[in-house]
């Protein structure tokens, strides 16, 4: 009747896990509904993402860890956790977990450095920052120092960052999507309210019809009892007896001298005729009922 589809929290969680398996190869279930490992290869090196889902997922964003760890602006330096991916930052219950993980893998496949590189920590840190701000690699030490000491230059550098521009575009797209969903929900709510009103009206009509049916059924029962052939036969028998009693009353009044002979003859004949007619009808109806009972047994 209502075509709208509703998802409970378990359904939404399962849908998210399904997208993880749809958009990525080599998905291994470590702990059902809680932990998954997605394996991938970059330049012949085996890597993996561990996807951890809290009890509040997908309302709460997933935790994703890369193994082995390597310098990258999206990866925390402390625990190899992926924290800077735009899809992860903007993750909501309407996102697709599979697409988010797929985007992370593609980014790592595109920017993964040589894991065997023995360069010192400062070189790795600079490489990491250069991935975020590639224009830094073209600046001199003095220019870098000037940026470090000038907040306005830092703000300008951040504003022109391609990653920031991409993040803002994704954020705007997400906001537009949320707005469309909200407007669609409002429209569907109106439709749902209309259907609810129609349903209430129909229920009221059915209740009224049921009350009318019950009243008509009671009337039918009363009429059925009133015109039952057996009841009519009994009434005729009583009425015939009453007519006989009336005739006897007329005769008694005549014997007492209360009425003249002419009146006696007319009234007595009338009462006797009525009684005989009623008795004849009663006997005929009783005979018909007896035949009917024999036919149905």
C-alpha positions in Angstrom: 0.0 0.0 0.0 2.7 2.5 1.0 5.7 2.2 -1.2 8.1 4.0 1.0 11.0 1.8 2.2 12.3 2.1 5.8 15.8 0.8 7.0 16.5 0.0 10.6 20.0 0.3 12.0 20.9 -3.3 11.3 19.8 -3.0 7.6 21.9 0.2 7.1 24.9 -1.5 8.7 24.5 -4.5 6.4 24.1 -2.3 3.3 27.3 -0.5 4.1 29.2 -3.8 4.5 27.7 -4.9 1.2 29.1 -1.8 -0.6 32.5 -2.7 0.9 32.4 -6.1 -0.8 30.9 -4.7 -4.1 33.5 -1.9 -4.7 36.6 -3.8 -3.5 38.3 -7.0 -4.2 39.9 -9.3 -1.6 37.7 -8.3 1.3 38.3 -10.7 4.2 35.9 -10.8 7.2 38.0 -10.9 10.4 35.0 -10.4 12.8 31.5 -10.5 11.4 29.9 -7.1 11.2 32.8 -5.5 13.1 36.3 -5.9 11.4 37.3 -6.4 7.7 40.7 -6.5 5.9 40.9 -5.3 2.4 44.1 -6.4 0.6 45.6 -4.6 -2.4 48.9 -4.5 -4.3 51.0 -1.4 -5.2 54.0 -1.9 -7.4 54.3 -5.5 -6.4 54.0 -4.8 -2.7 51.2 -6.4 -0.6 49.3 -3.9 1.5 46.0 -3.9 3.4 43.4 -1.7 5.0 41.8 -2.8 8.3 38.3 -1.5 8.5 36.9 -1.3 12.1 33.2 -0.8 12.6 32.0 0.4 16.0 28.6 -0.5 17.4 27.3 2.9 16.4 28.3 2.5 12.7 27.1 3.8 10.3 26.0 6.8 12.4 29.6 6.9 13.5 32.4 6.8 10.9 34.6 3.7 10.5 38.2 3.5 11.7 40.6 2.5 9.0 44.3 1.5 9.5 46.8 0.9 6.7 49.5 -1.8 6.8 52.4 -1.3 6.4 52.4 2.4 7.4 54.1 5.0 5.2 54.3 8.8 5.2 51.1 10.3 3.7 49.0 13.4 4.6 46.0 11.2 5.0 47.7 8.9 7.6 48.2 9.7 11.3 51.9 9.6 12.2 51.2 7.9 15.5 49.1 4.8 14.7 48.9 4.3 10.9 45.2 5.3 11.0 43.7 6.9 7.9 42.3 10.2 9.1 42.6 12.7 6.2 40.6 11.0 3.4 37.9 13.4 2.3 35.3 10.7 2.0 36.2 9.6 5.6 36.1 13.1 7.0 32.6 13.7 5.5 31.3 10.2 6.2 27.6 9.9 7.1 25.2 7.1 7.2 24.2 8.0 3.6 27.8 7.5 2.4 29.0 4.3 0.7 31.7 2.6 2.8 32.9 0.6 -0.3 33.5 3.8 -2.3 35.3 5.5 0.6 37.7 2.5 0.9 38.1 2.3 -2.9 39.1 6.0 -3.0 41.7 5.5 -0.3 43.2 2.5 -2.1 43.4 4.5 -5.3 45.1 7.4 -3.6 47.7 5.2 -2.0 48.3 3.4 -5.3 48.9 6.8 -6.9 51.2 8.3 -4.3 52.8 5.4 -2.5 56.6 6.1 -2.0 59.3 3.5 -1.9 58.8 1.7 1.3 62.4 0.5 1.3 63.7 4.1 1.3 66.0 4.7 4.2 65.8 8.5 4.1 65.7 10.3 7.4 62.6 11.5 9.2 63.0 15.1 8.0 63.0 14.1 4.4 60.0 11.8 4.9 58.2 14.7 6.6 59.0 17.1 3.8 57.8 14.5 1.2 54.6 14.1 3.2 53.9 17.8 3.2 54.9 18.1 -0.5 52.1 15.6 -1.3 49.7 18.0 0.3 51.4 21.2 -1.0 53.4 20.3 -4.1 54.3 23.9 -4.6 56.5 23.8 -1.5 59.1 21.7 -3.3 59.8 24.6 -5.7 60.4 27.2 -2.9 63.7 28.2 -1.4 64.5 27.8 2.2 64.1 31.6 2.7 60.7 31.5 1.1 59.7 28.5 3.2 60.9 30.3 6.3 58.8 33.4 5.3 55.7 31.3 5.0 56.4 29.7 8.4 56.6 33.1 10.0 53.7 34.8 8.1 50.1 33.5 9.0 48.6 35.4 6.0 50.9 33.4 3.6 50.0 30.2 5.4 46.2 31.0 4.9 46.8 31.8 1.3 48.7 28.5 0.8 45.9 26.5 2.4 43.2 28.3 0.4 44.9 27.4 -2.9 45.5 23.8 -1.9 44.0 21.4 -4.5 43.1 19.0 -1.7 41.2 21.8 0.1 39.4 22.8 -3.1 38.5 19.2 -3.7 37.3 18.9 -0.1 35.2 22.0 -0.4 33.7 20.7 -3.6 32.9 17.3 -2.0 31.4 19.1 1.0 29.2 21.3 -1.2 28.1 18.2 -3.2 27.3 16.4 0.1 25.3 19.4 1.4 23.4 19.6 -1.9 22.7 15.9 -1.6 21.5 16.2 2.0 19.3 19.1 0.9 17.8 17.1 -1.9 17.2 14.2 0.4 15.5 16.5 3.0 13.3 18.0 0.3 12.4 14.6 -1.0 11.6 13.5 2.6 9.3 16.5 3.1 7.5 15.7 -0.1 7.1 12.1 0.9 5.9 13.2 4.3 3.1 15.2 2.7 2.1 12.2 0.6 2.3 10.0 3.8 0.1 12.5 5.7 -2.5 12.4 2.8 -2.5 8.6 2.8 -2.9 8.6 6.6 -5.9 10.9 6.4 -7.4 8.8 3.6 -6.8 5.7 5.7 -8.5 7.2 8.7 -11.5 8.3 6.6 -11.8 4.8 5.2 -11.6 3.3 8.7 -14.4 5.6 9.9 -16.5 4.6 6.9 -16.0 1.0 7.7 -16.9 1.5 11.3 -20.1 3.3 10.4 -21.0 0.6 7.9 -20.4 -2.1 10.5 -22.6 -0.3 13.0 -25.4 0.0 10.3 -24.9 -3.7 9.4 -25.3 -4.8 13.0 -28.4 -2.7 13.5 -30.0 -4.2 10.3 -29.0 -7.7 11.4 -30.8 -7.1 14.7 -33.9 -6.0 12.8 -33.6 -9.0 10.5 -33.5 -11.3 13.5 -36.5 -9.7 15.1 -38.5 -10.0 11.8 -37.3 -13.5 11.3 -38.6 -14.5 14.7 -41.8 -12.7 14.2 -42.6 -14.4 10.8 -41.2 -17.8 11.7 -43.7 -20.4 10.4 -43.7 -22.2 13.7 -44.5 -19.0 15.5 -47.3 -18.2 13.1 -48.8 -21.6 13.6 -48.7 -21.1 17.4 -50.3 -17.7 17.0 -53.1 -19.2 14.8 -53.7 -21.9 17.4 -54.0 -19.3 20.2 -56.2 -17.1 18.1 -58.5 -20.0 17.2 -58.9 -20.8 20.9 -59.6 -17.2 21.7 -62.3 -17.1 19.0 -63.9 -20.2 20.6 -63.8 -18.6 24.0 -65.4 -15.5 22.6 -68.2 -17.6 21.0 -68.8 -19.3 24.4 -69.0 -15.9 26.0 -71.7 -14.8 23.5 -73.6 -18.0 24.3 -73.4 -17.4 28.0 -74.6 -13.8 27.6 -77.6 -15.2 25.6 -78.5 -17.7 28.2 -78.4 -15.1 30.9 -80.8 -13.1 28.8 -78.5 -10.2 28.3 -78.7 -10.2 24.4 -81.7 -10.9 22.1 -81.8 -14.0 19.9 -81.1 -12.2 16.7 -77.9 -10.6 18.1 -76.8 -14.0 19.6 -77.2 -15.8 16.3 -75.1 -13.2 14.4 -72.3 -12.8 16.9 -72.1 -16.5 17.8 -72.0 -17.5 14.1 -69.3 -14.8 13.5 -67.1 -16.0 16.4 -67.4 -19.6 15.4 -66.6 -18.9 11.8 -63.5 -17.0 12.8 -62.3 -19.8 15.1 -62.9 -22.4 12.5 -61.1 -20.4 9.8 -58.1 -19.9 12.2 -58.0 -23.6 13.2 -58.1 -24.6 9.5 -55.2 -22.4 8.7 -53.3 -23.6 11.8 -53.9 -27.3 10.8 -52.9 -26.6 7.2 -49.7 -24.8 8.2 -48.8 -27.6 10.7 -49.3 -30.2 8.0 -46.9 -28.2 5.6 -44.3 -27.8 8.4 -44.4 -31.5 9.1 -43.9 -32.3 5.4 -41.0 -29.8 5.3 -39.4 -31.4 8.4 -39.6 -34.9 6.8 -38.1 -33.6 3.6 -35.1 -32.0 5.4 -34.3 -35.0 7.7 
